[in-house]
């Protein structure tokens, strides 16, 4: 097999660039998590979606209190605020790239190879998706999500009231001066 050094170098550069994107995405998600999450451990779920143009992809980063279902083309990390400690739960690339992460390959990754191995079997996938010891109870998660919803609704109401007050002030006060 003939190896194109330039193509290999470009792919390795792209791989390193992706690692930086993952680090920045996690840090951004930690900093912008809902204030209601407090210092509870939470998941950072990154998954690829097709953009509105129909062909380019974008990575969506979501802070979550519940562990999502494992799926291809996704990353799941658990953050432990207030520290900067994180734990990688899985990194599952698209299926046609799975062999690239095997031992002795340029993109070799133990975490990714192990995630793929578990994802392939029903029992392994269950292990990836099962609750962790330090996860919040369902009741506590529901309470926090309700609190987020209530606070968002209050914010929307206040914003609407503020805009209405400004409009009324303009109509009443500034038009007569």
Backbone as a printed PyTorch tensor [residue, N CA C, xyz], in Angstrom:
tensor([[[  0.8430,  -1.1720,   0.0000],
         [  0.0000,   0.0000,   0.0000],
         [  0.8930,   1.2420,   0.0000]],

        [[  0.6140,   2.1570,  -0.8910],
         [  1.3810,   3.3870,  -0.9890],
         [  0.7010,   4.4580,  -0.1480]],

        [[  1.4870,   5.1350,   0.6890],
         [  0.9460,   6.1690,   1.5770],
         [  1.3230,   7.5430,   1.0400]],

        [[  0.3400,   8.3980,   0.9210],
         [  0.5630,   9.7790,   0.5110],
         [  0.8770,  10.5830,   1.7720]],

        [[  2.1390,  10.9750,   1.9380],
         [  2.5710,  11.6660,   3.1620],
         [  1.8150,  12.9740,   3.3870]],

        [[  1.5700,  13.7210,   2.3190],
         [  0.8690,  14.9980,   2.4790],
         [ -0.5670,  14.7910,   2.9490]],

        [[ -1.2490,  13.8020,   2.3780],
         [ -2.6230,  13.5230,   2.8020],
         [ -2.6440,  13.0570,   4.2540]],

        [[ -1.7060,  12.1930,   4.6210],
         [ -1.6180,  11.6980,   5.9930],
         [ -1.3520,  12.8490,   6.9570]],

        [[ -0.4380,  13.7380,   6.5790],
         [ -0.1290,  14.8960,   7.4230],
         [ -1.3610,  15.7840,   7.5850]],

        [[ -2.0770,  16.0200,   6.4900],
         [ -3.2880,  16.8450,   6.5520],
         [ -4.3360,  16.2260,   7.4710]],

        [[ -4.5070,  14.9080,   7.3870],
         [ -5.4880,  14.2270,   8.2360],
         [ -5.0830,  14.3070,   9.7040]],

        [[ -3.7900,  14.1740,   9.9900],
         [ -3.2970,  14.2690,  11.3650],
         [ -3.5110,  15.6960,  11.9000]],

        [[ -3.2480,  16.7010,  11.0660],
         [ -3.4830,  18.0880,  11.4660],
         [ -4.9660,  18.3110,  11.7920]],

        [[ -5.8410,  17.7700,  10.9540],
         [ -7.2870,  17.8970,  11.1670],
         [ -7.6930,  17.2160,  12.4770]],

        [[ -7.0880,  16.0570,  12.7750],
         [ -7.3640,  15.3270,  14.0120],
         [ -6.9800,  16.1830,  15.2210]],

        [[ -5.8050,  16.8140,  15.1820],
         [ -5.3690,  17.6740,  16.2880],
         [ -6.2750,  18.9000,  16.4280]],

        [[ -6.7240,  19.4390,  15.3050],
         [ -7.6480,  20.5780,  15.3140],
         [ -8.9640,  20.1700,  15.9870]],

        [[ -9.4410,  18.9530,  15.7230],
         [-10.6730,  18.4680,  16.3380],
         [-10.5220,  18.3540,  17.8510]],

        [[ -9.3380,  17.9330,  18.3280],
         [ -9.1040,  17.8550,  19.7710],
         [ -9.2390,  19.2310,  20.4190]],

        [[ -8.7360,  20.2710,  19.7470],
         [ -8.8580,  21.6310,  20.2630],
         [-10.3250,  22.0690,  20.2850]],

        [[-11.0730,  21.7030,  19.2530],
         [-12.4970,  22.0470,  19.1780],
         [-13.2470,  21.3780,  20.3340]],

        [[-12.9200,  20.1220,  20.6290],
         [-13.5590,  19.4000,  21.7270],
         [-13.2570,  20.0860,  23.0570]],

        [[-12.0020,  20.4420,  23.2820],
         [-11.6280,  21.1180,  24.5330],
         [-12.3670,  22.4350,  24.6830]],

        [[-12.4020,  23.2300,  23.6100],
         [-13.0850,  24.5180,  23.6620],
         [-14.5900,  24.3290,  23.8520]],

        [[-15.1700,  23.3440,  23.1750],
         [-16.6010,  23.0800,  23.3180],
         [-16.9740,  22.7060,  24.7390]],

        [[-16.1640,  21.8500,  25.3560],
         [-16.4210,  21.4580,  26.7580],
         [-16.3060,  22.6600,  27.6870]],

        [[-15.2380,  23.4440,  27.5220],
         [-15.0310,  24.6070,  28.3850],
         [-16.1680,  25.6060,  28.2340]],

        [[-16.5940,  25.8380,  27.0140],
         [-17.6910,  26.7650,  26.7440],
         [-18.9880,  26.2760,  27.3960]],

        [[-19.2400,  24.9820,  27.3030],
         [-20.4490,  24.3930,  27.8870],
         [-20.4180,  24.5010,  29.4180]],

        [[-19.2580,  24.3120,  30.0120],
         [-19.1160,  24.4260,  31.4660],
         [-19.3940,  25.8620,  31.9030]],

        [[-18.8250,  26.8150,  31.1740],
         [-18.9870,  28.2250,  31.5410],
         [-20.4100,  28.7270,  31.3270]],

        [[-21.1110,  28.1890,  30.3290],
         [-22.4410,  28.6940,  29.9790],
         [-23.5770,  27.7780,  30.4280]],

        [[-23.2810,  26.8130,  31.2930],
         [-24.3410,  25.9230,  31.7690],
         [-25.3910,  26.7410,  32.5140]],

        [[-26.6180,  26.2440,  32.5730],
         [-27.6530,  26.9780,  33.3150],
         [-27.2380,  27.1650,  34.7750]],

        [[-27.4860,  28.3410,  35.3130],
         [-27.0920,  28.6230,  36.7050],
         [-27.7720,  27.6640,  37.6750]],

        [[-28.9280,  27.1330,  37.2720],
         [-29.6730,  26.2050,  38.1220],
         [-28.9330,  24.8700,  38.3040]],

        [[-27.9900,  24.5670,  37.4240],
         [-27.1970,  23.3380,  37.5720],
         [-26.2900,  23.4190,  38.8000]],

        [[-26.0030,  24.6490,  39.2370],
         [-25.1580,  24.8390,  40.4160],
         [-23.8280,  24.1260,  40.2700]],

        [[-23.4490,  23.4120,  41.3180],
         [-22.1830,  22.6720,  41.2870],
         [-22.4110,  21.1650,  41.1540]],

        [[-23.6010,  20.7980,  40.6910],
         [-23.8740,  19.3780,  40.4610],
         [-23.0860,  18.8910,  39.2400]],

        [[-22.6150,  17.6380,  39.2920],
         [-21.9990,  17.0770,  38.0800],
         [-23.0440,  17.0180,  36.9670]],

        [[-22.6040,  17.2700,  35.7360],
         [-23.5280,  17.2280,  34.6050],
         [-22.8060,  16.7090,  33.3680]],

        [[-23.5980,  16.2830,  32.4010],
         [-23.0650,  15.7480,  31.1520],
         [-22.9440,  16.8490,  30.1070]],

        [[-21.9510,  16.7090,  29.2770],
         [-21.7930,  17.5500,  28.1000],
         [-21.9220,  16.6180,  26.9090]],

        [[-22.9840,  16.8170,  26.1530],
         [-23.3010,  15.9460,  25.0260],
         [-23.0470,  16.7100,  23.7330]],

        [[-22.1410,  16.1930,  22.9360],
         [-21.8370,  16.8020,  21.6400],
         [-22.2430,  15.8210,  20.5470]],

        [[-23.0310,  16.3160,  19.6050],
         [-23.4610,  15.4640,  18.5060],
         [-23.5410,  16.2880,  17.2270]],

        [[-23.3050,  15.6250,  16.1360],
         [-23.2660,  16.2830,  14.8360],
         [-24.6540,  16.3530,  14.2200]],

        [[-24.9430,  17.4510,  13.6090],
         [-26.1880,  17.6160,  12.8840],
         [-25.9010,  18.2970,  11.5600]],

        [[-26.7260,  17.9890,  10.5680],
         [-26.5810,  18.6130,   9.2620],
         [-27.1190,  20.0340,   9.3360]],

        [[-26.3660,  20.9730,   8.7860],
         [-26.7820,  22.3750,   8.7770],
         [-27.9680,  22.5690,   7.8460]],

        [[-28.5470,  23.7390,   7.9190],
         [-29.7160,  24.0500,   7.1040],
         [-29.4210,  24.0150,   5.6130]],

        [[-28.1290,  24.1880,   5.2400],
         [-27.7930,  24.1550,   3.8140],
         [-27.8660,  22.7400,   3.2390]],

        [[-28.0080,  21.7390,   4.1180],
         [-28.2210,  20.3700,   3.6660],
         [-26.9960,  19.5160,   3.4690]],

        [[-25.7920,  20.1020,   3.5510],
         [-24.6080,  19.2640,   3.3360],
         [-23.4980,  19.4690,   4.3640]],

        [[-23.3360,  20.6410,   4.9300],
         [-22.2800,  20.8110,   5.9230],
         [-22.7880,  20.3590,   7.2930]],

        [[-21.8660,  19.9760,   8.1480],
         [-22.2050,  19.4780,   9.4860],
         [-21.7740,  20.5000,  10.5280]],

        [[-22.4640,  20.4770,  11.6520],
         [-22.0730,  21.3060,  12.7850],
         [-22.2030,  20.4900,  14.0530]],

        [[-21.3670,  20.8060,  15.0220],
         [-21.3620,  20.0980,  16.2860],
         [-22.2070,  20.8790,  17.2840]],

        [[-23.2090,  20.2270,  17.8540],
         [-24.1000,  20.8220,  18.8460],
         [-23.5900,  20.4100,  20.2320]],

        [[-23.4150,  21.3700,  21.1290],
         [-22.9550,  21.1010,  22.4970],
         [-24.1040,  21.3840,  23.4470]],

        [[-24.4370,  20.3900,  24.2920],
         [-25.5580,  20.5590,  25.2160],
         [-25.1710,  20.1180,  26.6250]],

        [[-25.4140,  20.9740,  27.6220],
         [-25.2730,  20.5280,  29.0120],
         [-26.5360,  19.7680,  29.3960]],

        [[-26.3820,  18.6210,  30.0360],
         [-27.5430,  17.7970,  30.4030],
         [-27.3380,  17.1980,  31.7920]],

        [[-28.4390,  17.0040,  32.4980],
         [-28.3810,  16.3260,  33.7940],
         [-28.6120,  14.8220,  33.6430]],

        [[-29.3070,  14.4380,  32.5700],
         [-29.5550,  13.0080,  32.2940],
         [-28.6090,  12.5330,  31.2040]],

        [[-28.1730,  11.3050,  31.3490],
         [-27.3130,  10.6940,  30.3440],
         [-28.1410,  10.3580,  29.1080]],

        [[-27.7050,  10.8150,  27.9230],
         [-28.4590,  10.5190,  26.7030],
         [-28.1650,   9.1080,  26.1950]],

        [[-28.9200,   8.6830,  25.2010],
         [-28.6670,   7.3990,  24.5280],
         [-27.3820,   7.5250,  23.7220]],

        [[-26.6120,   6.4620,  23.6860],
         [-25.3860,   6.4460,  22.8850],
         [-25.7580,   6.3950,  21.4130]],

        [[-25.0640,   7.1920,  20.6180],
         [-25.2910,   7.1660,  19.1800],
         [-23.9880,   7.4790,  18.4650]],

        [[-23.9270,   7.0690,  17.2080],
         [-22.7280,   7.3550,  16.4320],
         [-22.6010,   8.8590,  16.2370]],

        [[-21.3770,   9.2710,  15.9620],
         [-21.0680,  10.6750,  15.7070],
         [-21.4140,  11.5400,  16.9130]],

        [[-21.0550,  11.0460,  18.1170],
         [-21.3310,  11.8050,  19.3380],
         [-20.2110,  11.6220,  20.3550]],

        [[-20.1770,  12.5700,  21.2730],
         [-19.2110,  12.5610,  22.3720],
         [-20.0060,  12.8350,  23.6410]],

        [[-19.6800,  12.1140,  24.7070],
         [-20.3040,  12.3900,  25.9990],
         [-19.2050,  12.5250,  27.0410]],

        [[-19.2530,  13.6450,  27.7480],
         [-18.2670,  13.9630,  28.7830],
         [-19.0500,  14.3220,  30.0330]],

        [[-18.4860,  14.0550,  31.1930],
         [-19.1250,  14.4630,  32.4430],
         [-18.2270,  15.4940,  33.1200]],

        [[-18.8340,  16.6180,  33.4850],
         [-18.1020,  17.7060,  34.1350],
         [-18.4230,  17.7170,  35.6220]],

        [[-17.4280,  18.1270,  36.4160],
         [-17.5690,  18.1550,  37.8680],
         [-17.2370,  19.5520,  38.4120]],

        [[-18.1700,  20.5130,  38.2610],
         [-17.9000,  21.8490,  38.7870],
         [-17.8760,  21.8280,  40.3120]],

        [[-17.2140,  22.7250,  40.9460],
         [-16.5090,  23.8730,  40.4080],
         [-15.1070,  23.5640,  39.8960]],

        [[-14.6640,  22.3310,  39.9800],
         [-13.3250,  21.9900,  39.4880],
         [-13.3320,  21.9620,  37.9640]],

        [[-12.1600,  21.8270,  37.3780],
         [-12.0680,  21.7170,  35.9220],
         [-11.9480,  20.2480,  35.5000]],

        [[-12.2910,  19.3410,  36.4270],
         [-12.2140,  17.9080,  36.1620],
         [-13.3470,  17.4760,  35.2310]],

        [[-12.9900,  16.6840,  34.2310],
         [-13.9950,  16.0890,  33.3560],
         [-13.6490,  14.6170,  33.1560]],

        [[-14.6540,  13.8500,  32.8010],
         [-14.4690,  12.4270,  32.5240],
         [-15.1060,  12.1300,  31.1800]],

        [[-14.3430,  11.5100,  30.2930],
         [-14.8940,  11.1390,  28.9930],
         [-15.6630,   9.8330,  29.1580]],

        [[-16.9420,   9.8560,  28.7920],
         [-17.7950,   8.6720,  28.8820],
         [-17.6980,   7.8880,  27.5770]],

        [[-17.8560,   8.5900,  26.4460],
         [-17.6880,   7.9350,  25.1530],
         [-17.3040,   8.9340,  24.0810]],

        [[-16.6820,   8.4060,  23.0490],
         [-16.3940,   9.1310,  21.8120],
         [-16.6580,   8.1360,  20.6910]],

        [[-17.7890,   8.3110,  20.0070],
         [-18.2110,   7.3570,  18.9780],
         [-18.2760,   8.0890,  17.6300]],

        [[-17.3020,   7.8450,  16.7540],
         [-17.3290,   8.5060,  15.4430],
         [-18.3600,   7.8560,  14.5120]],

        [[-18.4880,   8.3920,  13.3000],
         [-19.3700,   7.7800,  12.2950],
         [-18.8160,   6.3960,  11.9570]],

        [[-19.7010,   5.4860,  11.5920],
         [-19.3280,   4.0810,  11.3740],
         [-18.2110,   3.8900,  10.3540]],

        [[-18.2300,   4.6640,   9.2790],
         [-17.2140,   4.4380,   8.2470],
         [-15.8110,   4.8650,   8.6870]],

        [[-15.6680,   5.4710,   9.8660],
         [-14.3540,   5.8420,  10.3880],
         [-13.8770,   4.9340,  11.5250]],

        [[-14.6810,   3.9640,  11.9190],
         [-14.3390,   3.1580,  13.0820],
         [-12.9730,   2.4970,  12.9920]],

        [[-12.6030,   1.9410,  11.8580],
         [-11.3200,   1.2360,  11.7380],
         [-10.1170,   2.1570,  11.8860]],

        [[-10.2960,   3.4410,  11.6450],
         [ -9.1900,   4.3890,  11.7500],
         [ -8.7070,   4.5750,  13.1850]],

        [[ -9.5040,   4.1860,  14.1700],
         [ -9.1520,   4.3800,  15.5750],
         [ -8.5770,   3.1150,  16.2200]],

        [[ -8.3830,   2.0620,  15.4320],
         [ -7.8040,   0.8130,  15.9350],
         [ -6.3240,   0.9800,  16.2310]],

        [[ -5.7480,   0.0740,  17.0480],
         [ -4.3160,   0.1340,  17.3320],
         [ -3.4870,   0.0850,  16.0430]],

        [[ -2.3620,   0.7620,  16.0810],
         [ -1.3970,   0.8420,  14.9800],
         [ -1.8960,   1.6700,  13.8030]],

        [[ -2.9630,   2.4120,  13.9710],
         [ -3.4220,   3.3440,  12.9460],
         [ -3.0640,   4.7600,  13.3680]],

        [[ -3.0320,   5.6600,  12.3910],
         [ -2.6200,   7.0370,  12.6530],
         [ -3.4920,   7.6920,  13.7320]],

        [[ -4.7810,   7.4450,  13.7290],
         [ -5.6970,   8.0770,  14.6670],
         [ -5.9990,   7.1980,  15.8830]],

        [[ -5.1270,   6.2580,  16.1490],
         [ -5.3390,   5.3150,  17.2590],
         [ -5.7670,   6.0520,  18.5270]],

        [[ -6.8390,   5.5540,  19.1340],
         [ -7.3530,   6.1490,  20.3660],
         [ -7.9910,   5.0500,  21.1960]],

        [[ -7.4460,   4.8150,  22.3780],
         [ -8.0020,   3.7810,  23.2520],
         [ -9.4420,   4.0980,  23.6590]],

        [[ -9.7010,   5.3630,  23.9790],
         [-11.0470,   5.7600,  24.4150],
         [-12.0550,   5.5270,  23.2930]],

        [[-11.7000,   5.9610,  22.0880],
         [-12.6150,   5.8140,  20.9610],
         [-12.7980,   4.3440,  20.6010]],

        [[-11.6980,   3.5800,  20.5590],
         [-11.7910,   2.1510,  20.2300],
         [-12.6560,   1.4100,  21.2510]],

        [[-12.4960,   1.7350,  22.5360],
         [-13.2950,   1.0950,  23.5870],
         [-14.7670,   1.5160,  23.4720]],

        [[-15.0210,   2.7790,  23.1640],
         [-16.4000,   3.2550,  22.9760],
         [-17.0700,   2.5100,  21.8210]],

        [[-16.3410,   2.3490,  20.7350],
         [-16.8770,   1.6420,  19.5630],
         [-17.1600,   0.1890,  19.9130]],

        [[-16.2080,  -0.4490,  20.6120],
         [-16.3770,  -1.8560,  20.9950],
         [-17.6400,  -2.0360,  21.8290]],

        [[-17.8470,  -1.1550,  22.8120],
         [-19.0380,  -1.2490,  23.6560],
         [-20.3060,  -0.9530,  22.8610]],

        [[-20.2500,   0.0350,  21.9890],
         [-21.4190,   0.4390,  21.2200],
         [-21.9050,  -0.6820,  20.3040]],

        [[-21.0040,  -1.5270,  19.8330],
         [-21.3480,  -2.5970,  18.8920],
         [-22.2410,  -3.6710,  19.5040]],

        [[-22.1420,  -3.8810,  20.8150],
         [-22.9480,  -4.9430,  21.4340],
         [-24.0770,  -4.3470,  22.2690]],

        [[-25.1470,  -5.0870,  22.4050],
         [-26.2990,  -4.6220,  23.1770],
         [-25.9050,  -4.4030,  24.6380]],

        [[-25.1850,  -5.3770,  25.1980],
         [-24.7660,  -5.2660,  26.5980],
         [-23.7960,  -4.0910,  26.7960]],

        [[-22.8590,  -3.9270,  25.8660],
         [-21.9080,  -2.8190,  25.9510],
         [-22.6010,  -1.4720,  25.8500]],

        [[-23.5670,  -1.3870,  24.9640],
         [-24.3100,  -0.1330,  24.7970],
         [-25.0820,   0.1850,  26.0740]],

        [[-25.6520,  -0.8410,  26.7080],
         [-26.3490,  -0.6250,  27.9910],
         [-25.3940,  -0.0330,  29.0230]],

        [[-24.1570,  -0.5550,  29.0400],
         [-23.1620,  -0.0420,  29.9910],
         [-22.8390,   1.4300,  29.7190]],

        [[-22.7230,   1.7800,  28.4410],
         [-22.4640,   3.1820,  28.0930],
         [-23.5960,   4.0830,  28.5730]],

        [[-24.8200,   3.5920,  28.5170],
         [-26.0010,   4.4020,  28.8000],
         [-26.4890,   4.3360,  30.2470]],

        [[-25.9390,   3.4220,  31.0580],
         [-26.4750,   3.2720,  32.4060],
         [-26.1180,   4.4540,  33.2960]],

        [[-27.0040,   4.6840,  34.2890],
         [-26.8180,   5.7670,  35.2520],
         [-25.5040,   5.5890,  35.9940]],

        [[-24.8840,   6.6930,  36.3260],
         [-23.6460,   6.6610,  37.0970],
         [-23.9560,   6.8920,  38.5720]],

        [[-23.0620,   6.4580,  39.4170],
         [-23.2720,   6.5650,  40.8730],
         [-23.5510,   7.9870,  41.3350]],

        [[-22.8670,   8.9630,  40.7260],
         [-23.0040,  10.3420,  41.1820],
         [-24.0730,  11.1310,  40.4210]],

        [[-24.9040,  10.4500,  39.6240],
         [-26.0150,  11.1280,  38.9430],
         [-27.0670,  11.5290,  39.9690]],

        [[-27.7410,  12.6200,  39.6920],
         [-28.8320,  13.0670,  40.5520],
         [-30.0230,  12.1220,  40.4100]],

        [[-30.8990,  12.1390,  41.4040],
         [-32.1270,  11.3500,  41.3180],
         [-33.0380,  11.9760,  40.2620]],

        [[-33.9730,  11.1920,  39.7600],
         [-34.9230,  11.6950,  38.7620],
         [-35.7270,  12.8670,  39.3180]],

        [[-36.0880,  12.8010,  40.5980],
         [-36.8580,  13.8700,  41.2290],
         [-36.0540,  15.1670,  41.2610]],

        [[-34.7810,  15.0470,  41.6140],
         [-33.9100,  16.2310,  41.6820],
         [-33.7020,  16.8280,  40.2900]],

        [[-33.5100,  15.9730,  39.2970],
         [-33.3510,  16.4410,  37.9080],
         [-34.6090,  17.1630,  37.4570]],

        [[-35.7810,  16.5690,  37.7200],
         [-37.0470,  17.1990,  37.3350],
         [-37.2200,  18.5500,  38.0260]],

        [[-36.8420,  18.6280,  39.2980],
         [-36.9440,  19.8830,  40.0560],
         [-36.0830,  20.9720,  39.4070]],

        [[-34.8600,  20.6260,  39.0490],
         [-33.9490,  21.6010,  38.4390],
         [-34.4640,  22.0420,  37.0750]],

        [[-34.9390,  21.1030,  36.2600],
         [-35.4730,  21.4710,  34.9440],
         [-36.7440,  22.3300,  35.0670]],

        [[-37.5900,  22.0530,  36.0640],
         [-38.7640,  22.9010,  36.3080],
         [-38.3270,  24.3200,  36.6850]],

        [[-37.3130,  24.3940,  37.5390],
         [-36.7820,  25.6920,  37.9620],
         [-36.2450,  26.4750,  36.7520]],

        [[-35.5480,  25.8110,  35.8660],
         [-35.0470,  26.4560,  34.6450],
         [-36.2130,  26.9820,  33.8240]],

        [[-37.2470,  26.1630,  33.6650],
         [-38.4220,  26.5500,  32.8840],
         [-39.1290,  27.7580,  33.5020]],

        [[-39.3210,  27.7240,  34.8050],
         [-39.9780,  28.8350,  35.5110],
         [-39.1680,  30.1190,  35.3450]],

        [[-37.8640,  30.0210,  35.5400],
         [-37.0030,  31.2050,  35.4120],
         [-36.9970,  31.7600,  33.9880]],

        [[-37.0140,  30.8890,  32.9960],
         [-37.0650,  31.3330,  31.5980],
         [-38.3900,  32.0310,  31.3040]],

        [[-39.4940,  31.4660,  31.7970],
         [-40.8100,  32.0930,  31.5940],
         [-40.8880,  33.4610,  32.2710]],

        [[-40.3130,  33.5660,  33.4840],
         [-40.2690,  34.8690,  34.1780],
         [-39.4800,  35.8820,  33.3640]],

        [[-38.3350,  35.4260,  32.8580],
         [-37.4690,  36.3100,  32.0620],
         [-38.2020,  36.7990,  30.8200]],

        [[-38.8890,  35.9020,  30.1400],
         [-39.6540,  36.2930,  28.9430],
         [-40.7540,  37.2880,  29.3020]],

        [[-41.4370,  37.0460,  30.4140],
         [-42.5010,  37.9650,  30.8530],
         [-41.9350,  39.3410,  31.1780]],

        [[-40.8180,  39.3700,  31.8840],
         [-40.1900,  40.6510,  32.2280],
         [-39.7020,  41.3800,  30.9790]],

        [[-39.1300,  40.6460,  30.0420],
         [-38.6820,  41.2490,  28.7850],
         [-39.8600,  41.8540,  28.0300]],

        [[-40.9610,  41.1090,  27.9870],
         [-42.1590,  41.5900,  27.2950],
         [-42.7090,  42.8380,  27.9960]],

        [[-42.7520,  42.8080,  29.3230],
         [-43.2290,  43.9480,  30.1040],
         [-42.3310,  45.1600,  29.8850]],

        [[-41.0330,  44.9450,  29.8820],
         [-40.0630,  46.0240,  29.6870],
         [-40.2440,  46.6570,  28.3080]],

        [[-40.3640,  45.8420,  27.2710],
         [-40.5500,  46.3650,  25.9100],
         [-41.8680,  47.1260,  25.7980]],

        [[-42.9080,  46.5990,  26.4420],
         [-44.2080,  47.2580,  26.4350],
         [-44.1230,  48.6140,  27.1420]],

        [[-43.4130,  48.6800,  28.2710],
         [-43.2510,  49.9230,  29.0260],
         [-42.4850,  50.9570,  28.2140]],

        [[-41.4440,  50.5270,  27.5340],
         [-40.6470,  51.4260,  26.6980],
         [-41.5220,  51.9910,  25.5790]],

        [[-42.2680,  51.1030,  24.9360],
         [-43.1440,  51.5210,  23.8360],
         [-44.1700,  52.5390,  24.3420]],

        [[-44.7750,  52.2650,  25.5020],
         [-45.7780,  53.1620,  26.0650],
         [-45.1440,  54.5020,  26.4270]],

        [[-43.9530,  54.4760,  27.0060],
         [-43.2640,  55.7150,  27.3750],
         [-42.9640,  56.5510,  26.1370]],

        [[-42.5700,  55.9030,  25.0860],
         [-42.2730,  56.6150,  23.8340],
         [-43.5490,  57.2550,  23.2880]],

        [[-44.6240,  56.4930,  23.2750],
         [-45.8870,  56.9900,  22.7230],
         [-46.4580,  58.1350,  23.5570]],

        [[-46.3630,  58.0220,  24.8800],
         [-46.9700,  59.0180,  25.7570],
         [-46.0590,  60.1950,  26.0400]],

        [[-44.8330,  59.8890,  26.3900],
         [-43.9300,  60.9400,  26.8860],
         [-43.2050,  61.6960,  25.8070]],

        [[-42.6900,  61.0080,  24.8590],
         [-41.8370,  61.6730,  23.8860],
         [-42.6250,  62.3390,  22.7640]],

        [[-43.8430,  61.8810,  22.5260],
         [-44.6190,  62.4570,  21.4230],
         [-45.1770,  63.8310,  21.7770]],

        [[-45.3320,  64.1670,  23.0840],
         [-45.8860,  65.4470,  23.4860],
         [-44.8120,  66.4820,  23.7370]],

        [[-43.5350,  66.0980,  23.7370],
         [-42.5090,  67.0750,  24.0590],
         [-42.0530,  67.8670,  22.8800]]])
